[in-house]
Amino acid sequence: MPQSHRRKRLRRAAVALSALLAAGAAQAATERFQDLTIEVVGQGRPVLMIPGLNSGADTWRETCAALQADHVQCHLVQFPGLAGAPPIKTAAYNDTMRDELLAYIEQRKLERPVVMGHSLGGFVALKMGIAKPQAIDRLVIVDTLGFLGALYGPTLTAQTIRPMAENMAAMVLNQPQAHYYRGIAVTAQSMTASDDKVALLRRWGEASDRATTAQALVEMMTTDLRPELDKVKVPTLVLAGWVGGARFGATRESTLAMYRQHYAKLDGVRIEMSQDGYHFLMWDDPQWLQGQVRGFLAEPKPAG
């Protein structure tokens, strides 16, 4: 291993260790709210931190710890049916998660919290901002497009991609376990540059309820939020990565152009690109992501 790469890995390990120690020292309490499990860490400005598909609340653990010095109160969200959490039955999983999080904000009397979501969590956060922007101070969206289906073809629509999405869901539901777990392992390798985190993603994926995974995936693939993004009336920071797609021909410029197209209707959105991160930017490029979030939270809200 080259010396520079070894030093980089050691720095990442040191950052992760100090973050975990800080998180353990912070005040924390876990509660059930409807179908959600939410851990509250620290005191100060409330920030909901929502993980992605087949992911656990610990996705945000190190980010939460790093933001404690900025007087942030983290609300680490665990969705049902994912990463070992008990599943639920609902006709519309992502809409249910949106509605339960909005109810949590209201019933816990959180005064216009920041909502930060990764992947599926970013998709749900956008749905929250569309449905009830007055309940939210600002959004941080991490590696989430306005229409996931566009990744499979630029001319696809929410309607025309449905057969493909349903075929993918059938594979999730019906594959023999060994084949399904092999697919989880391959996918995990493409999601992060950290070997330790790849192992964690494999455990989370294997522990996730297949029916929940399939339902949430179909809903994401067949829902195009782009036409509705003008309903989001709060400052929004979108953080994206391109390195993971480089082997498929993606460049920084082409990825940035795609994100700009997806968020064209969201007034005042700011899009920033990581140079090192794969899908889990909070793990692969933690200091960059934390710096972006810290600076965004410090910005005054635009007048009017």
N, C-alpha and C positions, 0 to 999 in steps of 0.2 A: 504494500500500500504506500503511495507517495506520502512524503512527510507532510505536505500541505494538507492533504486529505485527512491524514491522521489527526493533525492539529484541529481541523475543522470539526471532526467527529468528537474530539475531547471537549471542545468549547460547547458544542451542543449538549453533551452529557452534563457538563457543569451547570449550564443554564437550566436544564430540566431538573437536576437535583435541587438546586437552590429554589426553584419554583415550587417543587413539591414540598419542601420543608416549610416554605412560607405559607403554602395553602394549609398545611397541617396545623400551623400555629394560629391561623385565622379562626374567628368564631364561625361555626358552621352548625346548621340544623337542617334535617331532611324531613320532608312531609309529603303525604299523598294529597293531591288536589284533583278530584274527579279521577281521570284515568292517568294522570301525570304523576311522576315522582320528581320533586324539585328540591334541590339542596341549596340553601342560602348560605353564602360565605362572605363574611366581612360586614363592614358598615359603610354607609355613604350612598352615592348615586346608584340607583338600581339599574342593572344591566341583565336582561334575559339572554342566556347563552344556550342556543339550540343546536344539537348535533344533527348529523345527516343520516341517511339510510343505513340501517344495520350498524349504527354507531351508538356508543355510550356517552353519558354525560361527561366522562373523563376526557373526551375530545378537547374540552375547554379548560381542563384543570390547570395546566401550566400558564395559560393566558390569564386566567383568573388570578392566580398567585402573583403574576407580574404586575397586575393592575391594582393590587392592594395598596401600594404606595400612593396611588392617585385617588384614594377614598372612593373606591368602587365596591358596591355590594353586588356580588354575582348571584344570579339565580340559575343554577345549573340544571337544565331540563333533561329528563329522561322520558322518551316517548314509549308507550306500551308496545309490546311485541318485538322490540328491537334490543339486541345485545343482552338477551336473557330476561328482560322485563316481561311480565305476564301480558299476553295478547288480549285484545278486545274484539268485539264484533261491531262493525259500523258500516253503513252503506257508503260513506265518503270519509275515508281515513284522514286525508290531509285537511279537509274542511273541519272535521271534528277537532283536530289538533289546533287549528287556527282559533276556533271558537272557545276551546278550553283555555288557551293561553290568554285570550282577551278577557275571559271571565276571571282568570287568576289575577290579572292586572287590576280589574275592577274590585273584586272582593278582598284582595289584600291591600287595597288602597295605595297602590304604587303610583306615584305622581309622574306620569309621562316618562316611563322608563325608556332606556335605549334597548333596542332589540337587535341581537346579533345572531345570525344563523349561518350554518355551513351546509352547502349542498341541499338536501331535502329540507334542512332547517332554514336555509336561506329562502327556499321556495315558500315555506310556510310563513316566514317573516314578511315576505312581499305580500302574501295574501292578507296578513294582518294589516299591513300598511294601506292596502287597497280598501279593505272593509271598514277600518276605523282609524284613520290617520290621526284623529284628534286624541287618541289614547297613547300615542307614541311620541317621544321626543326626536328620535332619529334612528336610522337603520344602518347596520353594517352587514353587508351581504358577501359571503366568502365562497368563491368559486361556484356560483349559481347563475344559470342563464334564465332568461325569461320564458324560453320554450325549449325544454330538453330535447324534444323530438327533432329540432333543427340539426342536431349533431348527426343524425342519420340520413340527412339529405336536405339541402336548402329549400327545395320546393315542397317538402312535406308539410301537411297541415295537421291540426289536432284530430281531424276526421280521417285523413288518409293514412295516418300512422297507426291507427287503432289495431288493424289486423296484426301488424308487426309487434306492437306492445302486448297484445293478448297471447301471441305465440311465445314471447319471452316469458310472460307470466306462467304459461303452461309448463315451460321448461323448469322454471323455479319450483313449481309445485310437484312435478312428476318425475324429475330425474332421480335415479338411484342415489343414495346418500353419498357413496364414494365419488361419483361423478360431480355431484353438486358441491361437495367440499373441495374437490380439485379446482372447480371454477372459482370458488371463493379465494383459494390460495393464489391463483393466477391474477385475479382482479386486485387483490391486496398488494401484490408486487408493483402494480402500476400506480398505486395511490399515494405512496410515500417513499422517500429515499432512506428511511430509517428501518433497519432490519428488526429492531425490537418492536417498532410500531406495526410492521407487517405481521408479526406474530400476534399482536393484540387484535388487529383487524380480522385475522383469521378466527380467533376465538369469538369475537363479537359476531361475525357472520354466521358461524356455526351455531351460536346460541340464539340467533334471531328466529322468530317464527316465520316459516316460509310463506304462509298465507298473508301475513302482514307485509312482508317484503314485496310479494307479487302485487298486492293491492296498491301499496304506496307508489310502486314503480309505474304501474299502468296509469294511475292518476296523474303522476308527474309528466309522463310522456304524452298524454292526450289532453293536457291543459296548456293553453297558450296565454300567458299573462301579459304579453307585450302590448296588446291593444288597451289594457286597463291600467298601465303603469302611470298614466297621467293623473290617476286618482290618488297616487302617493304624494302627499303634500308636505313631507318632512325631509330634511337633509339626508341624503343617502350616500354612503361610501361603499363601492363595490371593489373587492380585492380579488384578483384573478391570477392564475398561473398558466404558463404555456409550455414549460419544459416537459411535462408528462406527455404532451402531444407531439413533441418534436419528431419522434420516430415515425409518425404518420404524416409528416410534412408541415406541421404547424410551425409558425414563426411567431415571434413577439408581435410583429406588425399585423399579421393576419388574425391572431387571437384578439388583439386589441380592437381591430376593426369589427370583428364579430360581436364583441361585448358592446361596442358603441351602437351597433345596429339594434341589438336586443333592448338596450336601455334608452333608445332615442326619444321615447315619449316621457321619460322620467325627468322632469325639469330640475336642472341644477345638479344632477348626479355627478359624482366624481369617481372615475375608474382608475385604479392603480394596479400595475403589473409587477408581480414578484419575478426576480431573476433566477431564483433557486428552487422555488417550491413546486411540488407536484400538486395533487388534489388537496392534501391536508397541509395547507400553508402554515397553520399554527404550529405544526411540528417541524416542517422542513425549513422554514424561514421565520423562526419565532421572533427574533429581534426586529425584523422588518415589519411583520404584522403588528406586533405590540406597539411599535413606534407609530405606525399608521393609525391605529385605533386611538392611541393616547392623544395624538395631535388632533384627530377628528373630534374627540370628546371635548377637547379644550376650546374648539372653535365656538364663537357666539352664534346663536341661531339667527338666520337672516330676518330682518325686520319684515313685518307683514305676514 
